[in-house]
Amino acid sequence: MLIIMNKKAINRLKVVLAEHGKTNKWLAEKLNKNGTTVSRWCTNEMQPSLESLVEIAETLNVDVRKLLVSTQK
């Protein structure tokens, strides 16, 4: 039985990378992470840990809040 769940966009990593002209591969190399892992973060198939989010923000020189979708309307 195949169950399809809606992927809720929690992080904005793909958008922020594009705004900075960077790729998933670049980020994976900078963080010493597997490219597949970073790709899955960018497609919201899985979410980075809080520690990874902080490391991503530092690498991109952005506030960590820029990497998240706001919960407030």
N, C-alpha and C positions, 0 to 999 in steps of 0.2 A: 504494500500500500504506500503510495506516494503522498506525502503531506507537504503542501506548499504554504509557507508562512510569509507574510508580508515583511520585508526588510524595512525596519524603521531607521531612517537616517538619523544617527546620533552624533556622528562626527562630521566635520567639514574638511577633513584632511585633503581630499582630492581637489577641492576648490582652492584651498590655501596654497597647495603645491603649485597649481596652475597660476595663481596670482603672483607667485614668486619665480615662475619660469623653471620650476624643478620637476623632476620625474620621480616615480615610485622607486626606480632603480637607484637614483641618486640618494634618496632618503635611506633606502636599505643599506647602501654602502656606508653612509655617514653614521648610521646607528649600529652597524655590524649585525644586521638582521637579515633573515631570509627574505628574498624578493617576493615570494608567495605570501608571506605573512603581511608585508606592507601592502601588497595588492588587495588582500582580503580586508585590511583596515580601510582602504580607499573605497571599496565597494560596499562597505558596511556589512560584510558577511560575518565579521568578527570585530570586536572593539579592542583597541590598545588598552593596556593597564594604565592606571593613573601615573605610575612612574614613567611609562613610555610616553604618555601625553606630555609630561613635563619635559622629557628629553627631546621630543619632537619640537615643542615650542622653543626651547633653547636653541636647537639646531637651525630653525627657521627664523629665529630672532623675533618671535611674536608672543603676545600674551596668550597663555594657555586657553583662555576663554574664547579666543578667536577660532579655536579648533573644534568647538562644541556648538551644537544646535541649541539655542535658548529654549528653556522650558516655559518661559513667560511669553504671553501674547502681547 
